[in-house]
Amino acid sequence: MTKAFLFDFDGVVIDSEPTHTITKTIALNYFGIEYPPELFDMFKGTSEEKFFAYVSEKLDPQHRPVEQLAHKRQEILASYLSQIPILP
């Protein structure tokens, strides 16, 4: 008897990658952090913590805490969740 189904929604049911890129871009711009265009591709499929650890260490002259950067991005992401398209 089947007790559960496990779905990897991202890339199967939804495509959230463009939304991740948009919301991270907005967060970095909010803090005035400059970044190379390939930054988001470098971190596709990795955790938000790894992304913002890199940003804090390598790109942010103020070396803001990862938690501060991620929290701002989560605030922005909350307003974009309803816009993530469902795949056919």
C-alpha positions in Angstrom: 0.0 0.0 0.0 1.3 3.4 -1.0 1.6 5.7 2.1 3.0 8.8 0.5 4.1 10.5 -2.7 7.1 12.8 -2.8 7.3 15.4 -5.5 10.2 17.7 -6.5 8.0 20.5 -7.6 10.6 22.8 -9.0 11.1 22.1 -12.6 8.3 19.5 -12.6 5.2 21.4 -11.4 6.6 24.9 -11.2 9.6 26.8 -12.5 10.7 29.0 -9.7 14.2 29.8 -11.0 13.3 33.0 -12.7 11.5 34.2 -9.5 14.6 33.3 -7.4 16.8 35.4 -9.8 14.4 38.3 -9.7 14.0 38.4 -6.0 17.7 38.0 -5.3 18.4 40.8 -7.8 16.0 43.1 -6.0 17.5 42.2 -2.6 21.1 42.9 -3.8 20.0 46.2 -5.4 18.2 47.1 -2.2 21.6 46.8 -0.3 23.5 48.4 -3.2 25.6 45.3 -3.8 27.2 45.0 -7.2 27.4 41.6 -8.7 28.5 39.9 -12.0 25.7 38.8 -14.4 26.7 35.2 -14.1 26.2 35.2 -10.3 22.8 33.6 -10.3 23.9 30.8 -12.7 26.8 30.0 -10.4 24.4 29.2 -7.6 21.5 27.5 -9.4 20.3 24.6 -7.3 22.2 25.6 -4.2 20.9 26.9 -0.9 20.1 30.5 -0.2 22.6 30.3 2.7 25.4 29.4 0.4 24.4 32.1 -2.1 24.3 34.9 0.6 27.4 33.6 2.3 29.3 34.1 -1.0 27.6 37.5 -1.5 28.5 38.7 2.0 32.1 37.5 1.9 33.0 38.3 -1.7 30.7 41.0 -3.0 29.3 43.1 -0.1 31.9 45.7 1.1 30.0 45.9 4.4 29.9 42.1 4.8 26.4 42.1 6.1 25.2 39.0 7.9 23.8 36.2 5.8 20.7 36.3 7.9 20.1 40.0 7.1 20.5 39.5 3.4 18.4 36.4 3.3 15.6 37.9 5.4 15.3 40.9 3.0 15.1 38.4 0.1 12.4 36.4 1.9 10.3 39.5 2.4 10.6 40.2 -1.4 9.9 36.6 -2.3 6.7 36.5 -0.3 5.2 39.1 -2.7 6.2 37.1 -5.7 5.1 33.6 -4.8 1.7 34.0 -6.4 3.4 34.9 -9.7 5.4 31.6 -10.1 3.9 29.9 -13.1 2.6 26.3 -13.1 4.1 24.2 -15.8 1.8 22.4 -18.3 
